[in-house]
Amino acid sequence: MIFKKKIAVVIPAYNIGKNIVKFLDLISNYVDQIYLVDDFCPLKTGNYAQKNIKNRHKLHFLFNKKPWSRRCHEKWLSKMFKFKC
């Protein structure tokens, strides 16, 4: 929380692989909510992150069944706003 404001980030994950763990550990110190969107990643970045992130209380995983499309992201953004960030 910065200046009494909550911060949420949406991170599209495609072909990031193991590097995502280090990044998520780092960014979690600065934000209140993290939404990791796995856009049908061939490296299974979302699954890897789910299994290897230690501190997951701020992290939400969203998995698309197809590669990125505007419609998919609109669907997930509407879900994100249902969470009370």
Beta strands, then each sheet from edge to edge (+ up, - down):
strand 1: 8-13
strand 2: 33-39
strand 3: 59-64
sheet 1: 1+ 2+ 3+
end
